[in-house]
Amino acid sequence: MPKASPRKKAAENPVRLAAVQRLMAEAVMRPLRRDEGMQTAWKDGSPAADVAARIIKPNDRLSSFERLQIYNQQYWWRLLGAFGEDFWALRAVVGTRKFDSLAVAYLESRGSTSWTMRNLGRHLETFLRAHPELTAPHTALALDVVRVEWARVIAFDEPGLPVLQPEKIAALPPDRLRIGLQPYLTLLELAHPVDELLRKYKERRIETGAFSNAVAATTTRRRARIAARPSRRPIHLAVHRHDLAVYYKRLEPEAHRLLTALRDGTTLADACASAFAESKDSPTASAEKIQRWFATWMQLGWLCPLTSGRRVKAAANSPRGKILPSS
């Protein structure tokens, strides 16, 4: 039988390699068993060991299945570890056992589709709203906590834009001026005092030496639970970054409405009018508040030129990879 030409082999290899890569990825990303071992049966019921033998060779110590299991375990342990670090407060709300089940269900449903694990929790709020049984009977608090924790991820890692200078604000009349907000700033309306809850919980864990990364003791994590009653009035919270640290700042309702309107592209004049539409403050008192708020927001660097569809490079202003304390 004549041998295949080198050109023919080169043409065939990419197809074979792509098939092996797809099979390897599918095997590695399959959920683990409850005992954290790799599933022994493939999705069609055939032995998973047969699939392993097709894509990885045994050695003198481990079978093909055992070698593939190492990759499968490391993939899931890394994902679950990163997910647990981003949503440690959610774990404290629902409890360790329920959180572990929730994490597996979410990651199995959504998976990792980004080059960075920073985006793992992007769809968590939507997922939990569709599956309230995963957080019951603490669903309302869990959703508020998830919103704050995801906002913390955004504040930690989202790029920053050049700060708006005062002369730019003075250059246009309020009915023509539109102001943008920093991409790392998230505005929230909450039913629970999550900021205070997380601060007290964090202080308690630091005092007891229990606050650590994903390798915290199981018994410690199981005991650390948090709960809070709904607030009588909505809590308006800004989650932001300042001087390479993440902070929670409460806002007056009118300030929250004003910032939300600016974020949505409303002119400064219309944003101020809508913010105080239901307020009982006098025009003078309202103007004083706006002046005070803008002084604070400018100092914090929240305001920036309004951008539309422009890509922002994160390299210069994003503290990616740095550890930031939440306050």
LONULUM-191501 format. One line per field, with one value per residue (C-alpha): x, y, z; chain; residue number from 0; residue in one letter. Coordinates in steps of 0.5 Angstrom, whole numbers, always signed. Example, Ala and Ser with C-alpha at 12.3 -4.5 7.8 and 13.67 -1.06 7.14 Angstrom:
REM residues 2
px: [+25,+27]
py: [-9,-2]
pz: [+16,+14]
chain: [A,A]
resi: [0,1]
resn: [A,S]
***
This chain:
REM residues 327
px: [+0,+3,+5,+1,+4,+7,+2,-4,-2,-1,-8,-11,-8,-12,-18,-16,-13,-19,-23,-19,-19,-26,-27,-22,-25,-32,-29,-25,-31,-36,-38,-35,-39,-41,-34,-31,-28,-29,-36,-35,-40,-40,-46,-48,-48,-41,-35,-31,-25,-26,-26,-20,-16,-18,-15,-9,-4,-3,+4,+7,+3,-4,-9,-12,-18,-14,-10,-16,-19,-13,-15,-23,-22,-17,-22,-27,-23,-21,-27,-31,-25,-25,-33,-33,-28,-32,-39,-37,-42,-47,-44,-45,-53,-55,-50,-44,-48,-53,-48,-44,-50,-52,-45,-45,-52,-50,-43,-46,-51,-47,-40,-34,-34,-29,-22,-22,-25,-27,-33,-36,-41,-44,-50,-51,-57,-61,-60,-62,-68,-70,-68,-71,-71,-63,-63,-70,-72,-67,-68,-69,-63,-59,-61,-59,-52,-51,-52,-47,-42,-42,-42,-35,-32,-34,-31,-25,-23,-27,-23,-23,-24,-21,-24,-28,-25,-29,-28,-32,-38,-38,-37,-44,-51,-54,-60,-54,-49,-49,-44,-42,-40,-34,-35,-33,-39,-45,-51,-56,-63,-63,-68,-63,-57,-52,-46,-47,-48,-42,-37,-39,-39,-32,-29,-32,-28,-22,-22,-23,-18,-23,-23,-18,-19,-22,-18,-22,-24,-30,-33,-31,-35,-41,-41,-41,-48,-51,-58,-61,-68,-71,-70,-76,-74,-70,-63,-59,-52,-46,-40,-34,-27,-22,-15,-14,-19,-27,-32,-39,-42,-50,-54,-60,-65,-65,-57,-59,-64,-59,-54,-58,-61,-54,-51,-57,-55,-60,-58,-56,-62,-67,-63,-63,-71,-73,-68,-72,-79,-82,-78,-81,-74,-74,-70,-65,-64,-64,-59,-54,-55,-53,-47,-45,-46,-42,-36,-36,-37,-31,-27,-28,-27,-34,-35,-32,-34,-40,-38,-42,-40,-32,-28,-24,-17,-16,-9,-8,-13,-15,-12,-13,-9,-8,-12,-16,-20,-27,-29]
py: [+0,+7,+12,+18,+24,+29,+34,+30,+28,+36,+37,+31,+33,+39,+36,+30,+35,+39,+33,+31,+38,+38,+31,+33,+40,+36,+31,+36,+41,+35,+36,+32,+26,+28,+25,+30,+24,+24,+21,+14,+14,+18,+22,+16,+11,+8,+7,+14,+10,+8,+16,+17,+12,+15,+22,+21,+15,+11,+11,+7,+10,+12,+9,+14,+15,+17,+22,+25,+25,+30,+35,+34,+36,+41,+45,+44,+46,+52,+55,+53,+56,+63,+63,+62,+68,+72,+70,+69,+73,+69,+63,+66,+67,+60,+56,+52,+46,+50,+54,+48,+46,+52,+54,+47,+48,+55,+53,+47,+52,+58,+55,+59,+63,+68,+68,+71,+68,+75,+74,+68,+71,+75,+72,+69,+74,+72,+65,+65,+69,+64,+58,+61,+54,+55,+60,+59,+61,+67,+69,+76,+77,+73,+77,+83,+80,+78,+84,+88,+82,+83,+90,+89,+85,+91,+96,+92,+90,+95,+100,+108,+113,+120,+124,+130,+137,+143,+147,+142,+142,+150,+150,+148,+150,+145,+143,+141,+138,+130,+127,+120,+116,+111,+104,+101,+105,+101,+104,+100,+100,+95,+92,+90,+94,+89,+94,+94,+87,+85,+90,+87,+80,+81,+85,+79,+74,+78,+78,+71,+69,+66,+70,+67,+65,+59,+54,+56,+51,+47,+48,+55,+56,+53,+56,+63,+65,+72,+75,+81,+84,+88,+96,+100,+104,+103,+103,+107,+105,+106,+101,+104,+105,+110,+110,+103,+101,+98,+102,+102,+109,+110,+116,+120,+118,+124,+123,+116,+118,+124,+119,+114,+119,+122,+115,+114,+120,+125,+132,+135,+140,+134,+130,+135,+136,+129,+127,+133,+132,+129,+132,+137,+141,+148,+150,+153,+147,+143,+147,+147,+139,+138,+143,+139,+132,+134,+137,+130,+126,+130,+129,+121,+121,+119,+123,+123,+125,+121,+116,+112,+105,+107,+101,+103,+100,+97,+97,+104,+105,+98,+95,+88,+83,+88,+86,+91,+92,+93,+98]
pz: [+0,-2,+4,+4,+2,+7,+4,+5,+12,+14,+11,+15,+22,+23,+23,+27,+32,+32,+34,+40,+42,+42,+46,+51,+53,+53,+58,+62,+63,+65,+72,+78,+82,+89,+91,+87,+82,+74,+72,+70,+65,+58,+56,+52,+57,+55,+60,+60,+61,+53,+52,+56,+52,+45,+47,+53,+54,+60,+64,+68,+74,+72,+67,+61,+66,+72,+68,+65,+72,+74,+69,+70,+77,+77,+72,+76,+83,+80,+77,+84,+88,+83,+84,+91,+92,+88,+92,+99,+102,+98,+101,+108,+106,+104,+107,+105,+102,+99,+96,+93,+89,+87,+84,+80,+77,+75,+72,+69,+66,+64,+64,+63,+56,+57,+57,+64,+70,+72,+68,+71,+75,+70,+69,+76,+78,+72,+73,+81,+79,+74,+80,+86,+89,+90,+95,+98,+104,+103,+96,+97,+101,+96,+90,+94,+96,+89,+86,+91,+90,+82,+83,+87,+81,+77,+81,+82,+75,+70,+67,+68,+63,+64,+69,+67,+68,+71,+65,+61,+65,+65,+57,+56,+58,+63,+58,+53,+57,+58,+63,+63,+69,+70,+68,+74,+78,+79,+82,+86,+89,+95,+100,+105,+108,+105,+105,+113,+113,+109,+113,+120,+117,+114,+121,+125,+120,+120,+128,+128,+123,+119,+113,+107,+100,+97,+102,+108,+113,+112,+119,+119,+113,+115,+122,+118,+116,+115,+115,+115,+115,+109,+110,+111,+105,+99,+100,+94,+94,+89,+89,+86,+86,+89,+90,+88,+93,+93,+97,+98,+99,+100,+96,+98,+93,+89,+88,+86,+81,+78,+77,+74,+69,+67,+66,+61,+57,+60,+60,+66,+66,+65,+70,+76,+74,+74,+81,+85,+81,+87,+92,+98,+98,+96,+89,+93,+98,+92,+88,+95,+95,+87,+88,+94,+91,+84,+89,+92,+85,+82,+88,+87,+80,+78,+72,+66,+58,+56,+51,+45,+43,+44,+46,+52,+54,+61,+61,+64,+69,+71,+77,+74,+78,+84,+91,+93,+100,+100,+105]
chain: [A,A,A,A,A,A,A,A,A,A,A,A,A,A,A,A,A,A,A,A,A,A,A,A,A,A,A,A,A,A,A,A,A,A,A,A,A,A,A,A,A,A,A,A,A,A,A,A,A,A,A,A,A,A,A,A,A,A,A,A,A,A,A,A,A,A,A,A,A,A,A,A,A,A,A,A,A,A,A,A,A,A,A,A,A,A,A,A,A,A,A,A,A,A,A,A,A,A,A,A,A,A,A,A,A,A,A,A,A,A,A,A,A,A,A,A,A,A,A,A,A,A,A,A,A,A,A,A,A,A,A,A,A,A,A,A,A,A,A,A,A,A,A,A,A,A,A,A,A,A,A,A,A,A,A,A,A,A,A,A,A,A,A,A,A,A,A,A,A,A,A,A,A,A,A,A,A,A,A,A,A,A,A,A,A,A,A,A,A,A,A,A,A,A,A,A,A,A,A,A,A,A,A,A,A,A,A,A,A,A,A,A,A,A,A,A,A,A,A,A,A,A,A,A,A,A,A,A,A,A,A,A,A,A,A,A,A,A,A,A,A,A,A,A,A,A,A,A,A,A,A,A,A,A,A,A,A,A,A,A,A,A,A,A,A,A,A,A,A,A,A,A,A,A,A,A,A,A,A,A,A,A,A,A,A,A,A,A,A,A,A,A,A,A,A,A,A,A,A,A,A,A,A,A,A,A,A,A,A,A,A,A,A,A,A,A,A,A,A,A,A,A,A,A,A,A,A]
resi: [0,1,2,3,4,5,6,7,8,9,10,11,12,13,14,15,16,17,18,19,20,21,22,23,24,25,26,27,28,29,30,31,32,33,34,35,36,37,38,39,40,41,42,43,44,45,46,47,48,49,50,51,52,53,54,55,56,57,58,59,60,61,62,63,64,65,66,67,68,69,70,71,72,73,74,75,76,77,78,79,80,81,82,83,84,85,86,87,88,89,90,91,92,93,94,95,96,97,98,99,100,101,102,103,104,105,106,107,108,109,110,111,112,113,114,115,116,117,118,119,120,121,122,123,124,125,126,127,128,129,130,131,132,133,134,135,136,137,138,139,140,141,142,143,144,145,146,147,148,149,150,151,152,153,154,155,156,157,158,159,160,161,162,163,164,165,166,167,168,169,170,171,172,173,174,175,176,177,178,179,180,181,182,183,184,185,186,187,188,189,190,191,192,193,194,195,196,197,198,199,200,201,202,203,204,205,206,207,208,209,210,211,212,213,214,215,216,217,218,219,220,221,222,223,224,225,226,227,228,229,230,231,232,233,234,235,236,237,238,239,240,241,242,243,244,245,246,247,248,249,250,251,252,253,254,255,256,257,258,259,260,261,262,263,264,265,266,267,268,269,270,271,272,273,274,275,276,277,278,279,280,281,282,283,284,285,286,287,288,289,290,291,292,293,294,295,296,297,298,299,300,301,302,303,304,305,306,307,308,309,310,311,312,313,314,315,316,317,318,319,320,321,322,323,324,325,326]
resn: [M,P,K,A,S,P,R,K,K,A,A,E,N,P,V,R,L,A,A,V,Q,R,L,M,A,E,A,V,M,R,P,L,R,R,D,E,G,M,Q,T,A,W,K,D,G,S,P,A,A,D,V,A,A,R,I,I,K,P,N,D,R,L,S,S,F,E,R,L,Q,I,Y,N,Q,Q,Y,W,W,R,L,L,G,A,F,G,E,D,F,W,A,L,R,A,V,V,G,T,R,K,F,D,S,L,A,V,A,Y,L,E,S,R,G,S,T,S,W,T,M,R,N,L,G,R,H,L,E,T,F,L,R,A,H,P,E,L,T,A,P,H,T,A,L,A,L,D,V,V,R,V,E,W,A,R,V,I,A,F,D,E,P,G,L,P,V,L,Q,P,E,K,I,A,A,L,P,P,D,R,L,R,I,G,L,Q,P,Y,L,T,L,L,E,L,A,H,P,V,D,E,L,L,R,K,Y,K,E,R,R,I,E,T,G,A,F,S,N,A,V,A,A,T,T,T,R,R,R,A,R,I,A,A,R,P,S,R,R,P,I,H,L,A,V,H,R,H,D,L,A,V,Y,Y,K,R,L,E,P,E,A,H,R,L,L,T,A,L,R,D,G,T,T,L,A,D,A,C,A,S,A,F,A,E,S,K,D,S,P,T,A,S,A,E,K,I,Q,R,W,F,A,T,W,M,Q,L,G,W,L,C,P,L,T,S,G,R,R,V,K,A,A,A,N,S,P,R,G,K,I,L,P,S,S]
***
